[in-house]
Amino acid sequence: MMLKGVHDVRSTWDGGGLSAQQIIRHHNRILQMFADVKNSAVIPF
C-alpha cells in the first residue's frame, strides 16, 4: 500500500542555514520516495 501525501500544505520557518522554502522542498523530495505526493488542488477534501 502506497502512502498518500499533500505537498503544498506544510509550513515551517528558516533554520539551520536553510530558508523555509528550501526545507519544504527537501521534505517534499524525501516524501516522494515512499508516498504518492500530490498538489492539494487535485485532492477532494
N, C-alpha and C positions, 0 to 999 in steps of 0.2 A: 504494500500500500504506500503510495507516494503522499508525503505531507503536502499541504497547501499553505500558501502564504501570500501576503499582500505587500508589495514592495514600496508603496508610497504613503504609508500611514504611520511611520515612525518619526520620532523626534529625539533630538539629543542636543548637546552643546559642544563647543570646541573643547578639546582636551588632548594632552599628550603630544602637542605639536601638530595636531590634525584639526582641520575645520570640521564643523558638524556635517557638512555635505560630504566630505571625504570619508568620515566614519560611516555614514548611512550607505554610501556607495560600496564600501568594503563589506558591510553586513549583508547587503543585497547579493553581492558576489558569493559570499560564503553560503547563504541560504539557498541559492540556486544549485548548489552541489547536491543537496538532498531533499529539496522541496520544489513543488511546482509553484513558482512565484509569478503573480500576475499584478497588473495595474488595477487599482480599486474601481476604475471606471468600467471594467468589464466583468465585475463580480456583482451579482444581485444580492443586496442585503435586505 
